[in-house]
Each structure stands twice: as C-alpha cells, then as structure tokens.
Amino acid sequence: MPIATQEWEWEIGSKTSVWNHSLNELWSYRHLLVGLIRRNFILNYQQTVLGPIWILFQPVLTLVTFVVVFHKIAGISTGTLPPVLFYAAGIVLWNFLSDSFTGTASTFKENVQVFSKVYFPRIIMPISVIGTQLLRFAMQLLMFLAIVLYYSITTDLQLQTGLWLLAFPVAILLTAAISLGMGLLFSILTAKYRDMSNLVALGIRLLMFVTPVIYPLAAVPENMRWLVELNPITPVFELFRLSILGEGTLTPVHFIYSLFFTVVLLTGSMLLFNKQGDKLIDVV
Amino acid sequence: MSETVIEIENLYKMYRLGVIGTGSFKQDLQRWWTANVLRKEDPFFQVNHECQHKALPDTIMALQDINLEVKHGEAIGIIGKNGSGKSTLLKIISRIVRPTHGVVRGKGKVSSLLEVGTGFHQELTGRENIYISGYILGMSKPEIKRKFDEIVAFSGVEQFIDTPVKRYSSGMYVRLAFAVAAHLEPDILIVDEVLAVGDADFQKKCLGKMREVSQAEGRTILFVSHSMQAIKNLCDKAVWLNQGKMQAFGPSTTVVNKYLTSTQDAHLLQVWQTPDEAPGNDLVRMRSVELEPQLATPDAPLDIRTPLTVRVQFWNMQEEAVLSIGLHLFTAGGECIFDLPSPAVTCAKGLVEGECTIPGNFLNDGSYYISVIIVRDTSISLYYHEECLRFELEDYRENIQWYGKWWGAVRPQFPIQLRQAEIMIPQEGI
C-alpha cells in the first residue's frame, strides 16, 4: 500500500454522509443566503403596482372572510377574545407556516436547473425560503400588533405582561422550525415521487382544520379534542396567542411533546436532506 | 515537480434508464435493505476484482473505471463524442452528482462553469444578477464589489445594467453571464463547452480569457470542447472518453490526432474482384476506386495539409476506344468544387487505370465526396459512378489566434503579400 503523502482538502465518493458541510463552508455562503432572500422578496412583487403592500392585503382579506364566515355565519366561538384579534393571530402565524412549508417543499423541483449546474450547500435554498417568509411574516406581524394596539386602547382588552412575553419569539421560532422540518422532508419526497406534491397542497389545507387557527382549543368538544391535541402544531398556536393576547390552553406536557417533535423532525429531515441531496440530482 | 491537485480513482457512474414509476419505490426499498441492513454491496452495482462492471439491462454506465491525475497549473482537455461521459465527469468533479463507485480527491477551490448564466433570473436587473450569480458561483460580496466595474466593462452592457435581463438581447445576456464567470478566481476551473454559444467574437473572448487564466495565472483547468483546435491550443494534455471509458490520455496533440483518426467518416476504398459483380454497364465496369492520403505519419489525421491520391481502375469491355475519366469533387452540401478531366487515351479491351493527386493545402476543412465519370471520345458519357469516395479533412492552423470556422470550399496557399507602400511622415503645421 502506498502511503498517502498528500493532504487532500476535499473528497467525493459514492457514499453520502448525513453531515457533509462544515460550518465554515456554510458561513462562506452567507452572502448567497442574503442574496437569495433578497431575490425571492423582489421577485414576488416585480412589476406589480402595489408591490409589498400585497403582503398585508392578503391577510386582511382573509381576516374579513374568516370573520364573516366563521364568526357571523357559522358562529364559532373565539373564547373571550374579539374575533378580529383571534383570527388575525391565527392567520398571520398560519400563513407563515403554510407558505414556508410549501416553499421549501418544492426546493428540488424548482431549482433543478441551478442544482444540476453548480455546487453549493443545497440547504442554503430552503433556508433562504424560510428567510423570505420570515421577512413577510415580520411585516404581517407589525400589522397584527397594530390591531392589538388598537383593541387595547379602544376596548378593555387585557394584554399579556411579564415573562409570558418571552414565549412569543419561542412560538415563532418553533413555527419556523416545524415548517422547515416538514418542508425539507417533503422536498426529498416530492423530488423522487411526484405524487407527493399533490399531497403537499392538499395536506397543508386540511392540516389547518386540525390546528386551532379558526377556533381555540378550549372550544373543541371533549370527545374530539384528542385529535387536535395529537397535532404537534397545536401547542405552538396556543402558545402564540397565550404569550401576547393572554388566552390559550397549554399544558407543560403538551408543550414538551411539541418541542420534542420539532427537534426530532428538524434534525431528522436535515440529516436526510444532506444525505439524499446529492443523489437526487440524478432523478429529479 | 508540481503537486497533484485532483486525483480520480476508479470512478464509475451508473444511471438508471427508463421511467421512474411504481417499480422504483420497490427497488429503492430493496437497495436500502441490502445496503444498510444486510451491509452488502449495492445489488444494482457490483465491481468484481477484474474491474469488470456488471450493469443491469435497464441501466447505463456513463463512466467506467476512470483514473486520472491532474497536476497544479495543468490545462486538460476532455474530448469525445456526445454521450461519452464528458459532462458527467465534470459534474462529478464539481460535486454536482455523486459517483456510483470510486473517489475523486482534490485540493483548492473548484469553480465550475457548466453553463453560461447559472443562477440568472429573467426578472432581475443586470446588477442584481451579477451579485446573485456571483454568489452562486462562490464569490463573496467584497470580491464582487471589487470587480463589479470590471465585470460590467467586460460585458459591455453598462447602459442596461439596471434593466431586467429579460429585456436583454440574447447576446447581451450571454456576455453579461460570461463576464461574471470570467472573473472567478478559483484554483481549479471546470469549463463545459461554453464555446457552443455566442458568436465568433464571444468565443474569441472566452478562449482568450481561458488562455489568460491557464497560462498567465497558472490555474488548473479542465475543459470540455468539440473544437479540437481550441483543445490543441489551450491544453497541455487531453483525455479521450469513449462510451464512458478512457480511451487515451496524454499530450493533447497526440490524443486529438488519435481521436480524429477514429472519428473520420471516410469511405476511402471500393474494390470489385470480378467484372460480374462490379457496377457499370456493357461498355465499362469499375474495378476499384481508392483515395490514399499521403500522411506524414501513419497515425496522423487527415487534415488540410494532407495530399490525397485518387486511383481509379476499370475494365474496358470495348475493342478499341478513346477513353478519358473525369474526377468531380463535391462539398458535403453537394456543390461541385472542380471537374477534372484526364487526357484522352486509346485503350484496348482490358484494365485501365487513372491516378490524380489533389495537393495538400488546397481544400478547406470539411467533408467532401468524389464522383468519377468515364467518357468516350471526350464527349460521350459511358458511366458515371456517383459518390464513390467520401472523406473528411480536419482543420489545421499555425500561428493563428482565431478559432472560428474558416470560410470557403478551398483554402489554397496562393502567394499573398502585404508590405508597407509608403510611410506617412507627420508634417508640421497641419
């Protein structure tokens, strides 16, 4: 056996590892990440008259619809919270989750052109989608906070104070992590088995109905509650409302269940994404 | 001795053929089971000790047993027909696809230019695209900022830099895209047939830049091209891939010559043993037509410098006749370049032969065919043997820094001169 006298800087073999990027490498692509977030953001509103106003327009319309359909017509309870405030919280967070998920789930399908021509850590792409959605979410959140402010002035709404406010960013982070985790997992599945992309669109729509977006968990009948509680996204939404509006149903066990699910999902799908990413170029 | 920067060992790449449907899910499970649970070799790919591959019927081996070492500062050309695995090899080295077996090791930053305009988006402006495309190709923000003006100047689209690239002409688009790529500073540059796009001017710019990168800056280059002229000029060494296997590796001129000799679609000899089976009629029958290139060395390719000797033999079935032959040379497109009659000779019944040498440095590069006509009494056509010889001439240029297609059906070397006729003396007061 010849002794290896040379120090190789990189090696490409047939085996793909679960963690093949050094943090240094990812860091060196930070400009790409920022550039992509900027690009995605610009592209959404290129050649539109209203531009980024659309980001606010869409949830406002949804809000009006929800108030009319679910509150006025269906008469679904929103607890003690004013319906506008309740739905606004749900819509803003759900939009973030749903858009991030569908955006990342099509990573491979949308980027085959680039992926098959140049190398960079593939994970940059889905992360940039989350980044873009986070930016949009931030703008919608400002609008939501304005509504909250309006209600706290005009009505006797008691806002959450103290340590609970710290849970607010936690809920947002968890939402981002869940949508990235699900998105990565489905980006691999949709690349390989196209059937899955139908499931993504349908699944996310149905998922909304087992998540407390249009109703509080407390309003769910006892015999059906297990179904909603089984959904690991439920505690996140309850936490989100609880941390700012002061109303939500959350037990520590339920929260830990959700946290555990998120960590396992995100780690698992990231590792899978790394391992499968290089192989997928052959089949997409 | 310079150090090795890329080492390719035992590289194989297999692709599955056909549609990926329900069967693939079962196969995936099967592969996963054998590889990860039973810890056996991939059942769909096995290499035995003689390095013989065993590919399943619905798979294709894009690369087989590639071994290569690239030293620092070398420019290596990769040649081969379409589908011979050139691009697959580049993609593996660029980390875009994984090999099925084998390993590539290397040192230094690799940038690959497999396409002009990777990462460009139609809706974005030229400026935004320079940044995004630069980031994707691995440049950093300060690096792009520093070179921004240079990139814009190189592309020549200063005026339109804040216009979305979808409104660019395709030429402007390609120029801008290449300008970004041209300002990469990798240790190893991988370039795939970028010369196929763009006009002659653009190709010249590309090649000029690549020459600069490889020779002046001493970077390592791997370069796929169908232009043998470019390979010979730019590269020290060349690899010839044929159906995924390495057919030859060595000095570029040698490898290119071998490759050209093998690919020439030539029809250089036709012989008929007896008059009965020969084409012709009751008056004359062909015996043979032959084109013999006067090559300097046996393995040299047929290029424009090669003199070509045409020999024709036919049986004359008439008692006494005044015969002559005519050679018609056509371009592949069917345009006649010349019609060359032989002197008329009185021939008895029996075998008649004619010979003609087309000198070297007369025809241009391209494909040609020859037809032979047999004439009696310099006026009556006895037999016309069409398209009996076919040959291709390769390009050859010396001291010419231009790689575009040379014009014309012929490229004769008539005496041509240029001299200074008068020197303009600057006069005062004007």
HADDOCK unambig.tbl for C-alpha pairs under 7 A between the chains (distance, minus, plus):
assign (segid A and resid 8 and name CA) (segid B and resid 105 and name CA) 6.22 0.50 0.50
assign (segid A and resid 8 and name CA) (segid B and resid 106 and name CA) 5.50 0.50 0.50
assign (segid A and resid 8 and name CA) (segid B and resid 107 and name CA) 5.51 0.50 0.50
assign (segid A and resid 9 and name CA) (segid B and resid 106 and name CA) 5.92 0.50 0.50
assign (segid A and resid 9 and name CA) (segid B and resid 107 and name CA) 4.76 0.50 0.50
assign (segid A and resid 9 and name CA) (segid B and resid 108 and name CA) 6.72 0.50 0.50
assign (segid A and resid 10 and name CA) (segid B and resid 105 and name CA) 5.71 0.50 0.50
assign (segid A and resid 10 and name CA) (segid B and resid 106 and name CA) 5.36 0.50 0.50
assign (segid A and resid 10 and name CA) (segid B and resid 107 and name CA) 6.30 0.50 0.50
assign (segid A and resid 11 and name CA) (segid B and resid 103 and name CA) 6.88 0.50 0.50
assign (segid A and resid 11 and name CA) (segid B and resid 104 and name CA) 5.56 0.50 0.50
assign (segid A and resid 11 and name CA) (segid B and resid 105 and name CA) 4.22 0.50 0.50
assign (segid A and resid 11 and name CA) (segid B and resid 106 and name CA) 6.30 0.50 0.50
assign (segid A and resid 12 and name CA) (segid B and resid 95 and name CA) 6.93 0.50 0.50
assign (segid A and resid 12 and name CA) (segid B and resid 103 and name CA) 5.52 0.50 0.50
assign (segid A and resid 12 and name CA) (segid B and resid 104 and name CA) 4.96 0.50 0.50
assign (segid A and resid 12 and name CA) (segid B and resid 105 and name CA) 6.25 0.50 0.50
assign (segid A and resid 13 and name CA) (segid B and resid 98 and name CA) 6.66 0.50 0.50
assign (segid A and resid 13 and name CA) (segid B and resid 99 and name CA) 6.26 0.50 0.50
assign (segid A and resid 13 and name CA) (segid B and resid 101 and name CA) 7.00 0.50 0.50
assign (segid A and resid 13 and name CA) (segid B and resid 102 and name CA) 6.02 0.50 0.50
assign (segid A and resid 13 and name CA) (segid B and resid 103 and name CA) 4.45 0.50 0.50
assign (segid A and resid 13 and name CA) (segid B and resid 104 and name CA) 6.47 0.50 0.50
assign (segid A and resid 14 and name CA) (segid B and resid 98 and name CA) 5.65 0.50 0.50
assign (segid A and resid 14 and name CA) (segid B and resid 99 and name CA) 5.02 0.50 0.50
assign (segid A and resid 14 and name CA) (segid B and resid 100 and name CA) 5.16 0.50 0.50
assign (segid A and resid 14 and name CA) (segid B and resid 101 and name CA) 5.33 0.50 0.50
assign (segid A and resid 14 and name CA) (segid B and resid 102 and name CA) 6.57 0.50 0.50
assign (segid A and resid 31 and name CA) (segid B and resid 135 and name CA) 6.48 0.50 0.50
assign (segid A and resid 31 and name CA) (segid B and resid 140 and name CA) 6.43 0.50 0.50
assign (segid A and resid 31 and name CA) (segid B and resid 141 and name CA) 6.24 0.50 0.50
assign (segid A and resid 32 and name CA) (segid B and resid 132 and name CA) 6.83 0.50 0.50
assign (segid A and resid 32 and name CA) (segid B and resid 135 and name CA) 4.87 0.50 0.50
assign (segid A and resid 32 and name CA) (segid B and resid 136 and name CA) 6.26 0.50 0.50
assign (segid A and resid 35 and name CA) (segid B and resid 132 and name CA) 5.91 0.50 0.50
assign (segid A and resid 43 and name CA) (segid B and resid 123 and name CA) 6.96 0.50 0.50
assign (segid A and resid 114 and name CA) (segid B and resid 118 and name CA) 6.10 0.50 0.50
assign (segid A and resid 114 and name CA) (segid B and resid 119 and name CA) 5.95 0.50 0.50
assign (segid A and resid 116 and name CA) (segid B and resid 96 and name CA) 6.15 0.50 0.50
assign (segid A and resid 117 and name CA) (segid B and resid 114 and name CA) 5.79 0.50 0.50
assign (segid A and resid 117 and name CA) (segid B and resid 115 and name CA) 6.68 0.50 0.50
assign (segid A and resid 117 and name CA) (segid B and resid 118 and name CA) 6.86 0.50 0.50
assign (segid A and resid 118 and name CA) (segid B and resid 96 and name CA) 6.42 0.50 0.50
assign (segid A and resid 118 and name CA) (segid B and resid 112 and name CA) 6.52 0.50 0.50
assign (segid A and resid 118 and name CA) (segid B and resid 137 and name CA) 6.94 0.50 0.50
assign (segid A and resid 119 and name CA) (segid B and resid 94 and name CA) 6.51 0.50 0.50
assign (segid A and resid 119 and name CA) (segid B and resid 95 and name CA) 5.99 0.50 0.50
assign (segid A and resid 119 and name CA) (segid B and resid 96 and name CA) 5.53 0.50 0.50
assign (segid A and resid 120 and name CA) (segid B and resid 136 and name CA) 6.95 0.50 0.50
assign (segid A and resid 278 and name CA) (segid B and resid 96 and name CA) 6.69 0.50 0.50
assign (segid A and resid 278 and name CA) (segid B and resid 97 and name CA) 5.79 0.50 0.50
assign (segid A and resid 278 and name CA) (segid B and resid 98 and name CA) 6.27 0.50 0.50
assign (segid A and resid 279 and name CA) (segid B and resid 97 and name CA) 6.62 0.50 0.50
assign (segid A and resid 279 and name CA) (segid B and resid 98 and name CA) 6.39 0.50 0.50
assign (segid A and resid 281 and name CA) (segid B and resid 97 and name CA) 6.44 0.50 0.50
